[in-house]
Amino acid sequence: MSPTPTGRLFGDDLVLTRTFPASPADVWASLTDPARTARWFGPWQGKAAPGRTIKVQMAYEEGKPWMDLTIDVCEPPHRLAVSARDEHGSWHLDVTLTERAGGTELRFTQHLTGTEGIGEVGPGWEYYLDALVAAYADLPAPTFDDYYPAMKEHFEAQR
């Protein structure tokens, strides 16, 4: 069964949500504990604090590159905002966790500088967030080929 795209563009903000049957504190650990982030995105190293830069390995990308990630906002267990710059441009990411009916809603926002490339970026975040859901539930990881190029049109149609 193919995954269904959920992401939406609101101006230059790409927004995706996922729901977890857990407290915000437990979901927060999946976003901030290096052993847990390694299960769905990649491990990280460094002293994490607002204004500091850590090194994050993109373990599910070709070559498993490391990148610098600056922690812009850290308000446990409800908000984490980070930014990075690489050969593809600037990345400004914001995650909020809100308790909802015995669970937690994760709202992921990428503040874009334009919507060029959204057909590649959107499916990537769908994949990573579904990988987070799978890791959290101790299920097999999704396969990226199920996301791209199948979801490309969904995101490009929102431009």
BALOBA-1460 file (C-alpha; in Angstrom, 3 decimals):
// residues 159
<rec num="1" residu="m" x="0.000" y="0.000" z="0.000"/>
<rec num="2" residu="s" x="1.384" y="3.404" z="-0.997"/>
<rec num="3" residu="p" x="1.616" y="6.137" z="1.589"/>
<rec num="4" residu="t" x="-0.721" y="9.105" z="1.145"/>
<rec num="5" residu="p" x="0.838" y="12.592" z="1.070"/>
<rec num="6" residu="t" x="-0.374" y="14.879" z="3.838"/>
<rec num="7" residu="g" x="1.858" y="17.934" z="3.500"/>
<rec num="8" residu="r" x="0.403" y="21.311" z="2.625"/>
<rec num="9" residu="l" x="1.895" y="24.603" z="1.557"/>
<rec num="10" residu="f" x="0.764" y="27.714" z="3.385"/>
<rec num="11" residu="g" x="2.565" y="30.489" z="1.544"/>
<rec num="12" residu="d" x="6.220" y="29.531" z="1.837"/>
<rec num="13" residu="d" x="5.654" y="27.172" z="4.778"/>
<rec num="14" residu="l" x="5.500" y="23.429" z="4.187"/>
<rec num="15" residu="v" x="3.458" y="21.874" z="7.014"/>
<rec num="16" residu="l" x="3.059" y="18.176" z="7.856"/>
<rec num="17" residu="t" x="1.517" y="16.587" z="10.941"/>
<rec num="18" residu="r" x="1.643" y="13.188" z="12.600"/>
<rec num="19" residu="t" x="-0.087" y="11.858" z="15.719"/>
<rec num="20" residu="f" x="1.456" y="9.613" z="18.368"/>
<rec num="21" residu="p" x="-0.248" y="7.642" z="21.167"/>
<rec num="22" residu="a" x="2.162" y="9.091" z="23.710"/>
<rec num="23" residu="s" x="2.941" y="12.109" z="25.846"/>
<rec num="24" residu="p" x="4.755" y="15.116" z="24.379"/>
<rec num="25" residu="a" x="7.756" y="14.238" z="26.583"/>
<rec num="26" residu="d" x="8.062" y="10.787" z="25.048"/>
<rec num="27" residu="v" x="7.749" y="12.092" z="21.477"/>
<rec num="28" residu="w" x="10.247" y="14.839" z="22.380"/>
<rec num="29" residu="a" x="12.795" y="12.148" z="23.222"/>
<rec num="30" residu="s" x="12.346" y="10.698" z="19.719"/>
<rec num="31" residu="l" x="13.351" y="14.111" z="18.357"/>
<rec num="32" residu="t" x="16.219" y="14.894" z="20.697"/>
<rec num="33" residu="d" x="17.845" y="11.700" z="22.021"/>
<rec num="34" residu="p" x="20.680" y="10.739" z="19.621"/>
<rec num="35" residu="a" x="20.006" y="7.007" z="20.044"/>
<rec num="36" residu="r" x="16.363" y="7.539" z="19.103"/>
<rec num="37" residu="t" x="16.990" y="9.964" z="16.230"/>
<rec num="38" residu="a" x="19.425" y="7.394" z="14.800"/>
<rec num="39" residu="r" x="16.482" y="5.023" z="14.276"/>
<rec num="40" residu="w" x="14.656" y="7.333" z="11.836"/>
<rec num="41" residu="f" x="16.946" y="10.180" z="10.708"/>
<rec num="42" residu="g" x="20.456" y="9.761" z="12.006"/>
<rec num="43" residu="p" x="22.570" y="10.227" z="15.119"/>
<rec num="44" residu="w" x="23.908" y="13.556" z="16.259"/>
<rec num="45" residu="q" x="26.906" y="14.752" z="18.243"/>
<rec num="46" residu="g" x="27.669" y="17.852" z="20.250"/>
<rec num="47" residu="k" x="26.419" y="19.885" z="23.167"/>
<rec num="48" residu="a" x="22.806" y="20.723" z="22.355"/>
<rec num="49" residu="a" x="21.471" y="24.076" z="23.552"/>
<rec num="50" residu="p" x="19.841" y="27.125" z="21.985"/>
<rec num="51" residu="g" x="22.355" y="29.015" z="19.869"/>
<rec num="52" residu="r" x="24.709" y="26.040" z="19.660"/>
<rec num="53" residu="t" x="25.548" y="23.949" z="16.608"/>
<rec num="54" residu="i" x="25.506" y="20.162" z="16.594"/>
<rec num="55" residu="k" x="26.588" y="17.678" z="13.929"/>
<rec num="56" residu="v" x="23.821" y="15.462" z="12.530"/>
<rec num="57" residu="q" x="24.337" y="12.471" z="10.288"/>
<rec num="58" residu="m" x="21.749" y="12.023" z="7.563"/>
<rec num="59" residu="a" x="21.983" y="8.251" z="7.865"/>
<rec num="60" residu="y" x="19.331" y="7.506" z="5.251"/>
<rec num="61" residu="e" x="20.748" y="9.717" z="2.500"/>
<rec num="62" residu="e" x="23.273" y="8.622" z="-0.108"/>
<rec num="63" residu="g" x="26.756" y="8.721" z="1.404"/>
<rec num="64" residu="k" x="25.332" y="9.245" z="4.917"/>
<rec num="65" residu="p" x="26.655" y="12.833" z="5.094"/>
<rec num="66" residu="w" x="27.096" y="14.839" z="8.276"/>
<rec num="67" residu="m" x="25.773" y="18.381" z="8.494"/>
<rec num="68" residu="d" x="25.888" y="21.247" z="10.953"/>
<rec num="69" residu="l" x="22.542" y="22.047" z="12.539"/>
<rec num="70" residu="t" x="22.023" y="25.149" z="14.675"/>
<rec num="71" residu="i" x="19.500" y="24.962" z="17.492"/>
<rec num="72" residu="d" x="17.471" y="28.163" z="17.262"/>
<rec num="73" residu="v" x="14.742" y="27.383" z="19.825"/>
<rec num="74" residu="c" x="14.548" y="24.561" z="22.360"/>
<rec num="75" residu="e" x="11.519" y="24.537" z="24.656"/>
<rec num="76" residu="p" x="11.166" y="20.967" z="25.987"/>
<rec num="77" residu="p" x="8.900" y="19.149" z="25.447"/>
<rec num="78" residu="h" x="6.918" y="21.382" z="23.094"/>
<rec num="79" residu="r" x="9.029" y="23.207" z="20.511"/>
<rec num="80" residu="l" x="12.277" y="22.680" z="18.659"/>
<rec num="81" residu="a" x="13.449" y="24.964" z="15.853"/>
<rec num="82" residu="v" x="16.687" y="24.340" z="13.964"/>
<rec num="83" residu="s" x="18.432" y="25.716" z="10.914"/>
<rec num="84" residu="a" x="21.159" y="24.660" z="8.532"/>
<rec num="85" residu="r" x="22.833" y="25.764" z="5.347"/>
<rec num="86" residu="d" x="24.135" y="23.374" z="2.707"/>
<rec num="87" residu="e" x="24.678" y="23.163" z="-1.047"/>
<rec num="88" residu="h" x="20.876" y="23.102" z="-1.506"/>
<rec num="89" residu="g" x="20.320" y="26.345" z="0.403"/>
<rec num="90" residu="s" x="18.998" y="27.321" z="3.821"/>
<rec num="91" residu="w" x="16.825" y="25.039" z="5.935"/>
<rec num="92" residu="h" x="14.615" y="26.466" z="8.691"/>
<rec num="93" residu="l" x="12.685" y="23.736" z="10.484"/>
<rec num="94" residu="d" x="10.225" y="24.074" z="13.341"/>
<rec num="95" residu="v" x="8.556" y="21.242" z="15.258"/>
<rec num="96" residu="t" x="5.796" y="21.741" z="17.816"/>
<rec num="97" residu="l" x="4.283" y="19.025" z="19.996"/>
<rec num="98" residu="t" x="0.761" y="19.478" z="21.338"/>
<rec num="99" residu="e" x="-1.108" y="17.132" z="23.633"/>
<rec num="100" residu="r" x="-4.338" y="15.964" z="21.999"/>
<rec num="101" residu="a" x="-6.876" y="13.495" z="23.478"/>
<rec num="102" residu="g" x="-4.379" y="11.236" z="25.211"/>
<rec num="103" residu="g" x="-1.771" y="11.534" z="22.474"/>
<rec num="104" residu="t" x="0.532" y="14.053" z="20.872"/>
<rec num="105" residu="e" x="0.252" y="15.901" z="17.595"/>
<rec num="106" residu="l" x="3.585" y="16.683" z="15.953"/>
<rec num="107" residu="r" x="3.430" y="19.671" z="13.620"/>
<rec num="108" residu="f" x="6.477" y="19.947" z="11.372"/>
<rec num="109" residu="t" x="7.047" y="23.181" z="9.451"/>
<rec num="110" residu="q" x="9.798" y="23.955" z="6.990"/>
<rec num="111" residu="h" x="9.974" y="27.699" z="6.416"/>
<rec num="112" residu="l" x="10.934" y="27.822" z="2.747"/>
<rec num="113" residu="t" x="12.653" y="30.670" z="0.919"/>
<rec num="114" residu="g" x="10.619" y="29.756" z="-2.176"/>
<rec num="115" residu="t" x="8.677" y="26.800" z="-3.478"/>
<rec num="116" residu="e" x="11.110" y="25.691" z="-6.171"/>
<rec num="117" residu="g" x="11.996" y="22.063" z="-5.563"/>
<rec num="118" residu="i" x="8.921" y="21.404" z="-3.400"/>
<rec num="119" residu="g" x="8.255" y="18.281" z="-5.483"/>
<rec num="120" residu="e" x="11.446" y="16.783" z="-4.048"/>
<rec num="121" residu="v" x="11.416" y="18.331" z="-0.563"/>
<rec num="122" residu="g" x="7.822" y="17.429" z="0.344"/>
<rec num="123" residu="p" x="8.117" y="13.691" z="-0.356"/>
<rec num="124" residu="g" x="11.386" y="13.648" z="1.595"/>
<rec num="125" residu="w" x="9.748" y="15.011" z="4.740"/>
<rec num="126" residu="e" x="6.766" y="12.665" z="4.322"/>
<rec num="127" residu="y" x="9.273" y="9.791" z="4.236"/>
<rec num="128" residu="y" x="11.211" y="10.976" z="7.301"/>
<rec num="129" residu="l" x="8.101" y="11.623" z="9.383"/>
<rec num="130" residu="d" x="6.696" y="8.220" z="8.471"/>
<rec num="131" residu="a" x="10.092" y="6.762" z="9.410"/>
<rec num="132" residu="l" x="9.730" y="8.492" z="12.800"/>
<rec num="133" residu="v" x="6.250" y="6.973" z="13.227"/>
<rec num="134" residu="a" x="7.595" y="3.532" z="12.276"/>
<rec num="135" residu="a" x="10.587" y="3.817" z="14.620"/>
<rec num="136" residu="y" x="8.342" y="4.963" z="17.433"/>
<rec num="137" residu="a" x="6.024" y="1.984" z="16.925"/>
<rec num="138" residu="d" x="8.952" y="-0.402" z="16.407"/>
<rec num="139" residu="l" x="7.778" y="-1.193" z="12.863"/>
<rec num="140" residu="p" x="9.885" y="-1.648" z="9.718"/>
<rec num="141" residu="a" x="11.103" y="1.572" z="8.144"/>
<rec num="142" residu="p" x="9.334" y="2.816" z="5.024"/>
<rec num="143" residu="t" x="10.991" y="2.687" z="1.606"/>
<rec num="144" residu="f" x="11.815" y="6.037" z="0.007"/>
<rec num="145" residu="d" x="10.872" y="4.739" z="-3.446"/>
<rec num="146" residu="d" x="7.242" y="4.659" z="-2.235"/>
<rec num="147" residu="y" x="7.397" y="8.443" z="-1.691"/>
<rec num="148" residu="y" x="9.346" y="9.806" z="-4.604"/>
<rec num="149" residu="p" x="8.447" y="10.364" z="-7.389"/>
<rec num="150" residu="a" x="4.903" y="9.198" z="-6.485"/>
<rec num="151" residu="m" x="4.230" y="12.253" z="-4.260"/>
<rec num="152" residu="k" x="5.972" y="14.844" z="-6.427"/>
<rec num="153" residu="e" x="2.786" y="15.949" z="-8.212"/>
<rec num="154" residu="h" x="0.884" y="16.414" z="-4.917"/>
<rec num="155" residu="f" x="3.406" y="19.008" z="-3.772"/>
<rec num="156" residu="e" x="4.023" y="20.715" z="-7.112"/>
<rec num="157" residu="a" x="0.260" y="21.216" z="-7.582"/>
<rec num="158" residu="q" x="0.271" y="23.435" z="-4.458"/>
<rec num="159" residu="r" x="2.749" y="25.948" z="-5.848"/>
